[in-house]
Amino acid sequence: MRKIIPLILPLVWLITACELSSPQVSYVQRLVVFGNLNAGLPMVDTLFVSRSSSIEENIEADSLYIAAAVVTISDGDTTLPVPPVPGRPGRYLADPGFIFQPGVSYRLQVVWQGDTVTAVTTTPEKMEFSSTASDAYVCDGVPIHLDSINVHNVSLQNVNGTFLPLPSGRIDTVVYRTAGCFTESFASIPYFLLNFNAEDYNTVRILSLALEADTKGLEPYEDLNGNGSWEEGAEPFVDYNRNGVRDSTYINLIYDTTFTSKAWKGEYLRDEQNNPYRYNPFVWAVDSSPIPLTWLFFNYYGLHLMVLQATDGAYTEYFSGDPSGTNQYLLPDSNIEGGYGLFSSTYSSFFYVYIKPED
């Protein structure tokens, strides 16, 4: 006991000394700006301007948006005004006729009530990728062959002032396989692979947008007698919305209530009629190649628009410290000089793929 007490006393002194020397940080209100440019396109996403607030301030979040800021974006030769969106405080949008070019540095400036914040982003020059076949996977001792798919089937066209990714080639069909090797974890066997030169990019974002997620139809049933029609009371059905009635629901949802699915994809969200659904699009970020497109990328059957986005260095730095947002005391590495937020840029490439259920 005598040996323990001398050890405890210095430890208590050390802890107390650390507490006494902790700096007192005063809160300073700053502007908060979030905006993203997409190379080769006009300004599609609105730029958000708001102010920060202290923990003690009792205020609604919507009241923090700023409607009267002066926002400009400059490439050194041309200064583009970014006016507020009428009726939407805190939202700003540039002239849709201005196209942001790849490989160009753009400087953002926001001025409001004497405060000025600035930021710079350099748009990525390209986003090139391919799909290749593979024989590198084995399931329960059986070799699995992965086919390549067509990833060059989109033409980005200006239709009445709106840029649309229109189909321009063969759209391949991929079967959503449910065997254990395909739906066990993030390391499950993928359905196909995407390759890119990792040395040419920072972080690459992948968006999987299900275009038929809102399609509704009758809940599926088990056709026990094989006559192609449902026998009420004799043949069970999958009650997606848990109301005891076979009725309409989001029929393209991949409805999987297994423990593994819940563990990796989480519980289903529910709408006002208790119909299950998942967030759409699914978004993920990678920094290495190849990208295995596994079961986790797909929550619906049907046609998908896949988007690969090369991001700038500011995006990578911002999300590198605490990507999941679990530490409220750790501020992201913002590139907004004099404020908070992120001014970033991307270069997007697209392709279509059709996800089909197993027979």
Secondary structure, 3 states (H helix, E strand, C coil): CCCHHHHHHHHHHHHHHHHHCCCCCCCCCCEEEEEEEECCCCCCCCEEEEECCCCCCCCCHHHHECCCCEEEEECCCCEEECCECCCCCCEECCCCCCCCCCCCEEEEEEEECCEEEEEEEECCCCCCCECCCEEEEEECCEEEEECCCCCCCEEEEEECCEEEEEECCCCCEEEECCCCCCCCCCCCCCCEEEECCHHHCCCEEEEEEECCCCCEEECCECCCCCCCCCCCCCCCECCCCCCCCCCEEECCECCCCCHHHHHHHCCCEECCCCCEECCCCEEEEECCCCEEECHHHCCECEEEEEEEEEECHHHHHHHHCCCCCCCCCCCCCCCCECCEEEEEEEEEEEEEEEEEECC
